[in-house]
Amino acid sequence: MTDQPNYSDLLKKLQAKYDAQSEDTENYLEGLLYGKSITYWDYINTDALLSLQIQRTDFPDEMVFIAYHQINELLFKMILHEISQVAKKEDLDVSFFESKLMRISRYFNMLTTSFNIMRQGMDPEQYNKFRHTLTPASGFQSAQYRLIEFASTELINLIDLRFRATIDRNTPFEHALEHLYWQAAGKDYKTGKKSSLLTNFEKRYKEEFITFMKIYNTKNLWSRFKELPTEDQNDSDLIKAMRHYDYTVNVTWVMAHYNAAVHYILGKDGDGEATGGSDWQKYMHPKYQKRIFFPELWSQEEKDNWGNDV
């Protein structure tokens, strides 16, 4: 039978693969003989995934709220996965860097437009009832989003504007953590007292954050950009991609989140208070904290007006 497939080349490659791993090829082939075929639901773990939406109330729209934030966290995981590839790339070049930045930006574009779903996806009256069962939890406590910030820029660009002059590369990481911009959402700097929002967050993630900060201190996107040859740093497409990512994360996405919060918290059924107790309007709006990942890629006028045009 001349029309039968010839698997000899494929078998040789498999033999070479498992020989290199000091494994027995025959055992693997026998495993294929008796093993069950994969299914979509097993591969994606659909049943486990769909069992994670556990409501605290009987309001139907709480399901929307939970699932929406879980989707956000999955996208954050994808973003961190892309950033880590830039951080670990030994022979980093413009093409690879730009492609990863644009992929990350598309994820944030998706996050941004998804807030339109949130704004129209829940009944405000329901939301402003079930949200009180979340106190003192808050979306502020998304650890993955904080990791994205640490992995995107040098720590000095995440320090509260009031304290940047007192902090440099020799500052202990723990001290820097105490003066990050988002500390303002749950800390009284005059007394040093922290809210439950911040205390719970740090109890769970502080050590992980410090470890991550150390790893990405010289491997963040901004540091890796500055490692490139001067010619590559002046590449117009790469600069455009860097600026697009910076503005998308720190203005466009933040304002979409801010406007969704305004819709529910300041709407006719809202009480104006964040579940975590933060001064959320000043904390979230980019014009106050002026979070900028890549400050040297923006003019002074652009930085001075950061967030004012939205």
C-alpha positions in Angstrom: 0.0 0.0 0.0 1.9 3.0 -1.3 -0.7 5.5 -0.1 -0.1 4.8 3.6 1.5 7.7 5.6 5.2 7.1 6.4 5.8 8.0 10.1 9.5 7.0 10.2 10.8 10.6 10.1 8.3 11.7 12.8 9.3 8.7 15.0 12.9 9.5 14.6 12.3 13.0 15.8 10.3 11.8 18.7 13.1 9.3 19.5 15.7 12.1 19.4 13.5 14.3 21.6 13.1 11.8 24.4 16.6 10.5 24.1 17.8 14.1 24.8 15.6 14.0 27.9 16.8 10.5 28.9 13.3 9.3 28.6 11.9 6.1 27.2 10.1 6.9 23.8 8.1 3.6 24.0 6.5 4.6 27.3 5.3 7.9 25.8 3.9 6.2 22.7 2.1 3.7 24.8 0.6 6.5 26.8 -0.8 7.9 23.6 -2.3 4.5 22.8 -4.3 4.4 26.1 -4.8 8.0 27.0 -8.1 9.9 26.4 -8.2 12.6 23.9 -8.4 16.2 25.1 -11.6 18.2 25.0 -12.1 21.9 25.0 -13.8 22.0 28.4 -11.0 20.0 30.0 -8.3 22.1 28.4 -9.9 25.4 29.4 -11.1 24.0 32.7 -14.5 25.5 31.9 -16.3 23.9 34.9 -13.8 25.2 37.4 -13.8 28.6 35.8 -17.6 28.9 35.8 -17.8 27.9 39.5 -15.8 30.9 40.7 -18.6 33.5 40.5 -19.8 33.3 44.1 -22.3 36.0 45.1 -22.7 37.6 48.5 -26.3 38.7 47.8 -29.2 37.6 45.7 -29.1 40.7 43.4 -28.8 39.3 39.8 -26.4 42.0 38.7 -23.8 41.1 41.3 -23.0 38.2 39.0 -22.1 40.7 36.2 -19.9 42.6 38.6 -18.0 39.5 39.8 -17.5 38.0 36.3 -16.4 41.4 34.9 -13.6 41.8 37.4 -12.5 38.3 37.0 -12.2 38.9 33.3 -10.1 42.0 34.1 -7.8 39.9 36.3 -7.3 37.4 33.4 -6.4 40.2 31.1 -3.9 41.6 33.7 -2.3 38.2 33.7 -2.0 38.2 30.0 -0.4 41.7 30.2 2.1 40.6 32.8 3.0 37.6 30.6 3.8 39.9 27.7 5.9 42.3 29.8 7.9 39.4 31.3 9.0 38.4 27.8 10.4 41.9 27.3 12.1 41.8 30.7 13.7 38.4 30.0 14.7 39.0 26.4 18.5 38.8 26.0 18.8 40.2 22.5 16.0 42.7 22.8 15.4 44.6 19.5 13.0 47.3 18.3 10.6 44.9 16.4 10.1 42.6 19.4 9.7 45.5 21.9 7.2 47.3 19.7 5.2 44.2 19.0 4.8 43.4 22.7 3.9 47.0 23.6 1.2 47.1 21.0 -0.2 43.7 22.1 -0.3 45.0 25.7 -2.0 48.2 24.5 -4.6 46.2 22.7 -5.4 44.4 26.0 -5.8 47.8 27.7 -7.9 49.0 24.8 -10.2 46.0 25.5 -10.2 46.8 29.2 -11.1 50.4 28.4 -14.0 49.7 26.0 -15.3 47.1 28.4 -16.3 49.8 30.9 -19.1 50.7 28.5 -20.5 47.2 29.2 -20.2 47.9 32.9 -21.9 51.3 32.7 -24.9 49.7 30.9 -24.6 46.2 32.3 -25.8 46.7 35.9 -28.9 48.3 37.5 -27.6 51.2 39.6 -30.1 50.6 42.4 -28.9 46.9 42.6 -25.3 47.9 42.5 -25.6 50.5 45.2 -27.1 47.9 47.5 -24.8 44.9 47.0 -21.7 47.0 46.9 -22.0 47.7 50.6 -21.4 44.0 51.3 -17.9 44.4 49.8 -16.7 46.9 52.4 -13.8 47.3 53.0 -12.7 45.5 49.8 -12.0 47.6 46.7 -10.8 47.3 43.1 -7.8 49.3 44.5 -6.6 45.9 45.8 -5.9 44.4 42.5 -2.3 43.2 43.1 -1.8 42.3 39.4 -2.4 45.9 38.4 0.2 47.0 40.9 2.6 44.5 39.4 1.9 45.9 35.9 2.9 49.3 37.2 6.1 48.0 38.8 7.0 46.2 35.6 6.4 49.2 33.4 8.5 51.9 34.9 11.1 52.9 37.4 9.8 53.2 41.0 10.5 57.0 41.1 7.7 57.5 38.6 5.2 55.8 40.9 6.2 57.7 44.0 3.7 60.3 45.3 4.7 63.7 43.9 5.0 65.1 47.4 7.9 62.8 48.2 9.9 62.3 45.0 12.6 64.7 46.0 13.4 62.6 49.0 13.7 59.2 47.2 16.3 57.8 44.8 17.7 54.5 43.7 19.5 54.0 47.1 16.2 54.2 49.0 15.2 50.9 50.6 12.3 49.2 48.7 10.2 49.1 51.8 10.5 52.8 52.3 9.7 53.4 48.7 6.6 51.2 49.0 5.3 53.4 51.9 5.5 56.5 49.5 3.9 55.1 46.4 1.2 57.3 44.9 -1.6 54.8 45.7 -0.8 55.0 49.4 -2.8 58.2 49.4 -5.9 56.2 48.9 -5.7 54.7 52.3 -3.2 56.5 54.5 -3.1 59.7 56.5 0.5 60.9 56.1 0.3 63.2 59.1 -0.6 60.4 61.5 0.7 57.5 59.6 -2.6 55.6 60.2 -3.7 53.3 57.5 -7.3 52.3 56.6 -8.4 48.6 56.6 -8.3 48.9 52.8 -4.6 49.4 52.8 -3.7 47.3 55.9 -5.4 44.2 54.5 -3.8 44.8 51.1 -0.3 45.0 52.4 -0.8 42.1 54.8 -1.5 39.9 51.9 0.9 41.3 49.2 3.6 43.5 50.8 6.4 40.9 50.7 5.4 39.8 47.2 5.5 43.4 46.0 8.9 44.1 47.5 10.3 40.9 45.8 8.8 41.9 42.5 10.1 45.5 42.8 13.6 44.2 43.3 13.4 41.9 40.2 12.0 44.6 37.9 14.1 47.4 39.3 16.3 47.1 36.2 14.1 45.0 34.0 11.0 47.2 33.7 9.9 48.4 30.3 11.4 51.9 30.8 14.8 50.5 31.9 14.9 48.0 29.0 14.1 50.8 26.6 17.0 52.8 27.9 19.3 49.8 27.4 18.7 49.9 23.6 21.2 51.5 21.3 20.6 55.3 20.8 19.5 54.7 17.2 16.8 52.2 18.4 15.7 54.6 21.2 15.1 57.2 18.5 13.0 54.8 16.4 9.8 56.7 15.7 7.5 53.7 15.7 8.9 52.4 19.0 8.5 55.9 20.6 4.9 56.0 19.3 4.2 52.6 20.8 5.7 53.6 24.1 3.7 56.8 24.3 0.5 55.0 23.2 1.0 52.4 26.0 1.7 55.1 28.6 -1.3 57.3 27.7 -3.6 54.3 27.3 -2.8 52.9 30.7 -2.5 56.1 32.7 -5.2 58.3 31.1 -7.6 56.5 28.7 -8.1 53.4 30.8 -8.1 55.2 34.1 -10.7 57.7 32.9 -12.9 54.9 31.6 -12.8 53.4 35.1 -13.3 56.8 36.7 -16.3 57.6 34.6 -17.9 54.2 35.3 -17.4 54.9 39.0 -19.0 58.4 38.6 -22.0 56.8 36.9 -22.7 54.5 39.8 -21.3 56.2 42.9 -22.3 59.7 42.1 -25.5 58.8 40.3 -29.0 59.3 41.8 -28.7 56.0 43.8 -25.1 56.4 44.8 -23.8 57.8 48.1 -20.5 59.1 46.8 -18.4 56.8 49.0 -16.0 54.2 47.7 -16.3 50.8 49.4 -12.7 51.0 50.6 -13.2 54.5 52.0 -10.7 56.2 49.7 -11.0 59.7 48.3 -11.5 58.0 45.0 -11.9 61.0 42.8 -8.6 62.5 43.6 -6.9 59.1 43.7 -8.2 58.0 40.4 -8.1 61.1 38.2 -4.8 61.3 36.3 -4.5 65.1 36.6 -3.8 64.8 40.3 -1.2 62.1 40.6 0.2 62.5 37.0 1.2 58.9 36.7 3.5 58.7 33.7 5.6 55.6 33.0 7.9 57.2 30.4 8.3 60.9 31.4 11.2 61.6 29.1 9.1 60.8 26.0 6.7 63.6 26.8 7.2 67.4 26.5 7.0 69.5 29.6 3.7 71.0 28.3 2.2 67.5 27.8 3.2 66.5 31.4 1.8 69.7 32.9 -1.5 69.1 31.2 -1.6 65.3 31.9 -5.2 64.3 32.3 -6.6 67.8 31.8 -7.9 67.1 28.4 -10.3 64.3 29.4 
